[in-house]
């Protein structure tokens, strides 16, 4: 099975469109979205529509949970909170129902899909360092062979034994026997690693290989939608050019 896995679209339909076009040449059998379809960007309904139609599995992200009334986001900074409030008003009834019903986690065989860390999953904790990944050792017996996460907007992979954690620093690698992996797939719509290209990933469960991929998209168009909204924070557009 070849999985096309992506996350953190954040209402950026230009980035999502480029990623989905790129996936078409990759012989994908099943698409999985790791959450945060909404928030920050200017096209929440268009992104929900495409992901809802395409993905076999979509898990709940923290921005999805906020818009759907499933978490308290009063502590978010003003601009992020205003974007979530706007998206809650803009979403169609169908898309709102979809967000309200999304699961926190999906497991398929020896693979797990979740938005944040696989421990305390309703808290949406981050994993972007070996120290944070080491907390997964506490749930070793429940940890899937490969866990795919989003949330950090960074492309990061960690290999775990029962006692140690190592960062995997390769764009493509094999899943090694006796190890468990936590893989952060980056962001489609708002990368934060100083690479402004959209992130997407491929996992081949038969060959046990994983690969990070990037693709350029129409950042000008995505930014213009944000600027033209007259409501969304202009920095949500400016940061797209920088990849931060």
Phi, psi and omega in degrees: 000128176255116182262133168261111188243132181211166185203165169053057176290323176051051171059030179254092186288331178295315179293316180298317180300318179294320178296314182293325175296318180295322179299332185298337180264010187250009178055049182282132177268328186209134179258141179226129176252130184263022168101179185056056173290330184250178181096140174075308189273187190250004185228060184295318182291318180299319180290317177301316182301313184291318182289320179300321181286325191267316194283136172287324177225138169226132178255164184280127171261168182294324177291323175299315181298320180296312181296325183275004179074027184256004176203159175276123178238024181296339181273354176295154178291158194306313185296318179294318180295320179296322178295319179295319178298318179298314181295324177298325178283329186276332187297141173293161178302322182294316180290325176295318177299320180300312179297323181294338184257357183295140178279157175287331185210146172230135175241140178222100184064236182264021180241139174237143177236125181207155184285306180256209180299148181283357171257150181048052193298335179282353180266350178052057178277157184268151166226109173219016177215162178295328179296318178290320178297330181297338177295339177292340177297333180293338180243029185311315184295335180259355185283132177292161177301317176228124177245124178258131181227166173238228168079313184280343185066017180244149175269103184220145177223139181229134175254135184238137162257185180293343185233348187223160177229135179232140172278135178264117185249065178215143179288338178217135182204165178263148174278118186271139177302146178082359179244161169236151188233141170239118188236120177266121194268005179079192185235135172291306194260351180205068178301149182228032179242025180064021170238111188279004177282149179292142180262143170205163187219162180226131175236126177256107186286340177280315180274349181058047177237146179231146180215132169277141177224155177225152177211141175287155178212178183281082180294323178303316181294318179296318179294319180299321179299320179292312178302316184289342181297329181071002184235316183290147178301128184297332180293337175298330176277315184301322184289340178299325181290331184266339183071042179228000000 
